[in-house]
Amino acid sequence: MTRRPRPAIGSRLSGLVAGVDALAEPAATTLPTDALTPGVFQPRTSFPEDRLEELARSIQEQGVLQPLLVRPLGAGAYEIVAGERRWRAARRAGLSSVPVLIRALNDHEARIAAAIENLQRQDLNVIEEVRAKLQVAAATLGVPEGEAVARMFALERHAEQQAPAIADLDRAFAALGRETWNSFIRNRAAVLNLPDDVQDAVRGGLDYRKALVVGRVEDAQRRRELLMMAQGGETVQNLRALVSPAPAAPQDSWAPLGKRLADRKTLASLDEAKRRKLDRLLRQVQALLGE
C-alpha cells in the first residue's frame, strides 16, 4: 500500500495545545497487543473491514510504521490514545506486540492527541473531521466540546474584546488547514446536529452540503426519499428547491378590482353615496398615478 507523507499538524500545534508533541516521536518500546484497550476519546466512529484488511496486509509486509500513543491505566494495562486502527489491523495480521510511545496524559491531553492523530488520516470522513476539529477548538478555548461552537459565535460577535482567544483560534485552524474557524462554525460544524440517518449517509460519502439541506426535513420518510435522490446525484440547488419550494408569485390584486370597476352591473348596484365615494377615491388614485 503506497502511503503519502502525513501533514505535520501536531508540530504546528505544538505549544498551543498540550499533548501533541509525542505524535512526532519515534517508538520507545513495544507492548503486547493484549495489554492495549481502545481509547475513550476516539473521534473515529467506524473501521471499514476492507480498509482494515488492506492495512493488515501492509503490516504483514512492512510492520507497523508509526507507533501507537498510549497512556498507562495501571496493572499492566494501557489505553490507546492514538493508533486504534493500527492496533486492530496488527492483531488481524497476527502480531503479538506493537511499537508504542507511553505517555502519562490527562484526559484533556489524551482527547487532543487523539483528535490530532485522526485529523492526519487520509480516509477521514466529514463527521469525524468536524468532531476532531471541535475537540481542538474546545481545548484551545478551554471549554467543553458541547460549548465550543456557541463560544466561537460569541467571539465572532465581540471580536474587539476577545483578541487573545481569537488569535489562538486563528493559529489553531491555520495549523489544521482547509478552513478558518469562522467558516467552520458557519458551515461544516452543523453536520454534528444532523439526524442519525443523514450522518450515516455522510459517513458513507454523501457530500455534507447536500446532507445539510436534506437534514432540515423533519419527516423521516420524506428525508429517506431525499437522501436517495442526493446519493443518486441530485444537485444541492435542486435539493434546496425540493426542501424549500419557491413561494408562489403574489397574485395581482389590481386585476380583479379593475374587472369589477369595468362591470356596469356592479356599478349600477351602488347607491348614490357609495358612487360619490368611489368617484372621489378614483380621482385620488388617478392623481397619485399622475405624480
N, C-alpha and C positions, 0 to 999 in steps of 0.2 A: 504494500500500500504506500503510495507516494504521499509525503507529508510536506506541506508548505511551512515556512518559518512562522512561528507564532508571534503575534504582536506583543511588545513588551509593555503591556498595560500596567502590570504590577510595578515595574520600575518607575513608570511615570507618575504613579500614585504614591510612591514611597515618601514618607514624611507627612503626607496629608491624611492617609487612612492607615491605622495601625494593623499589623498582622499580615502585610502583603510582601514584605521583603523576602520571606522564606521561599516564595514561589520560584525565585530565580536561582536558588542554591542547589548544588549537586547533592545527590543522596548521601546520607551519613551512615546508614546501616540498612539492614533488611529485617523484616518481621514475617512470621508465618501468616499466611492469608487467613487462617482460622482465628487469629488473635485480633482481627480487624472487624469493626462493625460500621454500617453506613452512618453518615453524619446526619444530625438532626436539622442542619441548616442547608441542606442540598437544594439549590434552586431548580435543579433538573427534575422533571416530573415523569419522564419516560425514557426507557432504554430499549429501542427497537432491536428485535432479535437479529435482523440482517446486519446491522451495524456492529453489534457485539460479536457476531461470528466473524466478520471481517477483521475486527481488531484482534480477536483471539488468534486468527491465523498469522497476523503480523507479529504478535507477541511470540508465537511459537518459532518464528524465523529470526526475530531480532531482539527478543526480550522486551521488558518494559523500559522504554526510552526515557520516560520522565518519572521521577519519584513521586510517590503519594505524600501528601502532607497530612500528618496525623497528630492527635493530641492524646496524652495518657488518660485513662479512666480509672486506673488502679487495678490491682490483682492481675497484672499482665495483659490487660485488655486495652485496646486503643480505638479511638473514634476517627473515622476518615473525615478530614476537613475538606480536602480536595483530592480528586482522583478516584471517585467511586466507580466510574465506568471502566477505568483501567484495572481496578481490583476485580470487578465482575468478569472482565474478559480474561484476566490472568488465571482465575480459578477455572474458567471454561477451557483454557489452554492447558490445564494440568499443572500449573506452577504451584508449588507449596509455600513459596515466600516471594515477597516483592520488595523493591527498594523503597525506602521511606525517609522522610525528614520528620523528626519528632520535635514538636514544639508545645510548650505549656501555654496554650492560648486560652484566654477567657472567652465567654460566649460572644461578646462583641467582636473580638478579633477573628474568631472562627467563622462567624457569619460573613464578614467582609472578605476574608481569604477565599471562602467558598464561592462568593459572588464573582470575584476577580478571575478565579480559575475557570468558571463557566463562561465568562464573557470572552475568554480567549479561544473557546471552542469554535470549530469551523461549521458544525452542524446545529448551531443554536437556533431554536425557533423563536418567534417573536414573543410568545408568552414568557419563556424562560429568560430571554434577554431583558425584557421590561422588568421582570421581578428582580433580576440581579442588579440592574441599574438602580432600581428603587432602594435596594439594600445599601448600595454605595452612597446614594443621596442621603438616606436616613443616617448613616454613620457620619457622613460629612457634617450634617447639621446637628447631630446629637439628639435625634428624636426617634420615637418608634416608627417602624415602617408604615404602619397604618395612618400616621400623621404627616408623612413626608410630603405627599402631594399638596395637601392643604397648606403646609408650611411654605412650600415653594410658591404657591399662588399668592400667599401673603407677602412674601419677599418681593414678588414682582410688583405688587401694588404699592409697596413702601420702599422702593429701591434706595432712595436717598438716605434712609435711616438704617439700612442694613448692609452697608458696603462690605464689611469683612466676611459675612456669611455668603454674600453673593460672589465675592472673589474666590472663596473656597469652592463653591459650586461650579463656577466658570472653569477653574483649574481641573476639577474632577471630571467634568464632562468633556473637556478638551482632551484629557488623557484617555477617556473611554472611546472618543471618536464618534463620528457619524452625525451627531446632533447636539444642539445646545440644550441646556436644562429647560429653557423656556419652550422650545419646540417639543421636548419630551412630555411635559405636563399637558400641553395643549393638544397633542396628537396621540402618541402611542401609549401613554400611561393608562388611557381609558380601556385598553384591552383587558385589564385585570378585573374590570367591572362587568364584562360581558357574561351572558348566560353560559352555563356549562357546555351546552351543545355547540355554541358558537366558538368557545375557547378550544374545544376538541377539534373543530374544523381548522382553526388557526394552527394548532399543533400539527395537523395533517398537511399543512402547506397553503391554506387559504390566505390570500392577501389580507392583511389586517385592515386595510381601508374598506374593503368590501365587508369584512366582519363587523366593523363599527357601524355600518349602515344597517345590515341585517339585524344586529343586536338591539336596535331600537324597537323592534317589533315584539310586542308582549305575547301575542297569541302563538303558542308553541307549534301548532300545525302550520300556520302561515309562515312561521320562521323556518321550519323544515323545508317548505317549498322554495323559499327564497335562497336558502343555503344550497339546495340542489342546483338552482339557477346560477348562483355565484360560482360554485365549483365547476359548473359546465361552461364557464367562460363569459357570463353576463358582465357587462361593464359596470363600474362604480356609478356612472351617470344614470344608466338605465335602472339600476337597483334603487337609487335615490328617488327616481320618478315613481317606481312601484311602491316604495315605502311611504313617500310623501307626495301624492299626486298634486300636480299644479292646480291651484284654486281656479274654479270656473270664472271666466271673464264676467265682470259685473254687467247685468242687463241694462240696456239703455232705457232709463226711466222716462226720457222725453218722448220716445216714440209712441207709447200707448196714450200719453197725455195729448200729443198732437192729434192723434186719431179722434179722441173724444171731443177736442175743440173743433174739429172739422165736421163733426156729426151734427147735422141740423136738428135731429130729434132730441139729442142731448141738450142742445142749447135752448130748444123750444120748451123743454120741461122745466126750465129755471124760472122762478118768479122774478118780478121786476127788481127787487132789492139785490138778489144774487147776480142778476145780469149786470147791474150797475157796478157791483163789487168786482165781478170778473173783468169787466171792461177796464176798471181802474188798475187792476193788477196787471193786465196785459200791456197797458200803456207803460207801467213801471218796468216790466220786462223788456219792452221794446227800447226804452230809454237806456237801460243797462247795456243792452247789446250794441247800442249806437255809440257808447262812450269810447 
